[in-house]
Amino acid sequence: MGRNYRNEYDRYQGSDTQKKRRAGRNKVRRSAEKAGLVSKGDNKDIHHKDGNPMNSSLSNLAVQDRSKNRSFARTANARKA
């Protein structure tokens, strides 16, 4: 049986909390593009140092390679180590 993307969206990605978090990440990415820190297709991500996408203060943001930002040590319950 394949992955049920509709169910996944309904249960998780479509929740109000996740929509707000995604909007926060997109907002920071757009402002970084305007500032010239990143560009479309450059394989860079905006890293939120504290792991909270709602915290968009400049001291909490850094530009990282996509592979480095999406791969980090995790605890037993899948939190950042």
Secondary structure, DSSP 8 states (H G I E B T S, - for coil): ----HHHHIIIIITSHHHHHHHHHHHHHHHHHHHHTS--TTS-EEEEETTS-TT---GGGEEEEEHHHHT---B-TTS-B-
